[in-house]
Structure formats: C-alpha cells, structure tokens
C-alpha cells in the first residue's frame, strides 16, 4: 500500500545544495524522508522510521543528520552545520511564540476583576496557544479543578514566567 507524502519542507543548505523532507504515514507508525539535491539533481535519499513520536529539536532533524552521515566529509559537515544553525533559528522562533503566548495569558491580570476570572483567562490562553496539529497541548493536572484559586494562580504564573 502506498502512503501519501505530506508536510513537505525544503531546506536551502547552500548555493548548490538543498534537501527536501516529507512526512509519511506507514503501517507501523510514520517516517520522515529526506532527499538531497545538488545543483537541482537528486543525489541521495534516506528515511527515518518512528513508531510513536520523535524527540527532535525541530521536525526532520534526525533524518537530516542521517542523510549527512551518508555523504563525503565536506558535504557531511556542510549539512551538519546547517542543521546546527537551523536549530538555533527554530529555537528563537519557538521562544518568540512562547513569549507571545505568555504575554497574552498575562493580560488576564488586566482584563479580569477577580482571581478566579484571571486564572480562567490564563488557563484558556495557555491551552489555546500551546495546542498542536494533533489537538494536544497543555494538559492540566488531574486534580486541577480541586485546587484553590491561590494555588492555580501560583502554578499558572510559574508557567507564564517560564515561557517568557
């Protein structure tokens, strides 16, 4: 059975080197595929299979490193340097997004009149801001509704401060 390639991402590594990555569902989970192009011509391709989820700094990091390991030393180093630089850029973007979500959540202190409403605003904004494509995001503790408003405020403010 052929599975559809999804979530195409093109990485411009250097003037003549680019890599195109895809996500693909499989019968056992999913995989990332990476195709190396030099001067527009396909040179190599590899994949990395996953059964559950990845633990990468950014999507396709592992398959890019796997592709790099298959190249000559010069090209391997070029790709690995690109991955390191891209990771830093991706981290900066994530930090900006987290900061924005934290600032919006903090507005609960201005918009709401009482502690319960402030906490409710912060919780809603954090949940909305941290949701991903799989509708997963911030998961509150099982006993969240049993906590006092004072304890909720402490915990929410700690999350907001970490995100800033």
N, C-alpha and C positions, 0 to 999 in steps of 0.2 A: 504494500500500500504506500503510495507516495504522499508525503506530507507537505503542506504549503510552507514556503519560506515567508517569514514575517519580520517586521521591525528592522528593516534594512538601515544600516548605519555605515556611512562612508568616512574613512579616516584618511586625510591627506598627510602622509608621513613626511614626504619631501617633494622636491620638484618633479621627480620622476617615479616616486613610489607611493602607491595608495593601497588601501586594504578595505574590502567591503565585507561586512559581517551581517549575518542573519540569525534569527531565532527560528527553530523548527520543533514542533511537537513530534514526539515519537511514541511508539507503543509502550515504552518503558519510562517515559518522563519527557525530557526535552534535550535539545542540544544547541550549541552555538557553532556556527560555521564561519570560517574566515577565508577569504580569497585574496591572494597577493597579486597586485598588478604592478608591472614595471613598464614605464612608457606606454601604458594603456593595454599591455598584453598580459594575459593571465600566466603567472609563473608557478604558483603553488596554491594548494588548498588544504585545510585541515579542519577538524571539528573537535569539540569537547562535549561529552555527554554528561547529563545530570539526571538524577533520579528524583530529586526533591527541589532544591533551590541552590543558588550559588552564594558564595560568601566573598564577593569581589568588591573592590573599591568602586568600580564602575562597570557597567554592563559590557561584556566582551573582553575584559581584562585578561582572563585566563586563556582564552583561545588566541588572543593576540600574542601572548608570551609563548604559547605552544608553537605558533607559526614562526615566531622569531627564532626559536631554538632549532628550527629545521633549516635555517639559512646559513650562508657563509658568515664568517666572523664580523665583517664590516656591516653587512646588511642586518645581521642579528643585533648588533649594537645600535644601529640607527633606529630599528623598530623598538628596542627596549628603552632607549632614551625618549622616544616619542611617547611610549606608554607612561613613563615616569612623569613627563611634562603634562600629559593629558590628565593624569590622576590629580595633579596639583590644581589644574584648571577646574576639574569636576568638583573637587573639594571646596574650592572657592565659591562655585555656583551653589552647592548644597548649603554652605554656610550663609550665603546671602538669602536663600529661600527660608532657612530656619530662622534667621533674624527677622525676616518679614512676617513670618507666621507668629513669632514671639511678640512682635510689636502689635500686631492686630489683636492677639489674645490679651495683651496688656491693656488695651482700650476698654476692657470690661471695668477697670478701675474708674474710668471716666464716665462711661455710659450708664452704669448701673448705680442704683441708690443704696443697695444693701449687700451684705456679704454673700448671701445665697445667690442673688442675681449676678453678682460679679463672678462668682465661681462657675455658675452655669454658663455665662458668656465665655469665659476662658476655656472651659471644657469643650464647648461646641466648636470654638475656633481652632483649638488644637486638633480635635478629631477631624474636622473638615480639611485643615491644612496638611495633615500628615497622612491622608488616605492615598493609596497607590492604585495601580490599574486593576489589581485583584480585589479591590474594596477592602483591603487590610490597612491598618494604620495603628493609631494609638489604641491600646487595649487597657481599659481601666481595671484595677484590681477587682476581684470577685466581691469584696466587701465594700466597694466604693460607696454605695448608697447608704451604708450603715455608719460611715464616718461622719464626724462632726464637721460643720462648716469651717471651723478653725483648722482642722487637720487637712481638709480638702484644699483650703487656701494655701497652706504651707507647701503641700505637695505640688499643686499647680504652679505656684510661684517658683519652686525649685526647677521644674521642667522648663518654664519660660526663661529663667536665668541661665540654664544650661544651653538653651538654644541661641541665646544672644551671644 
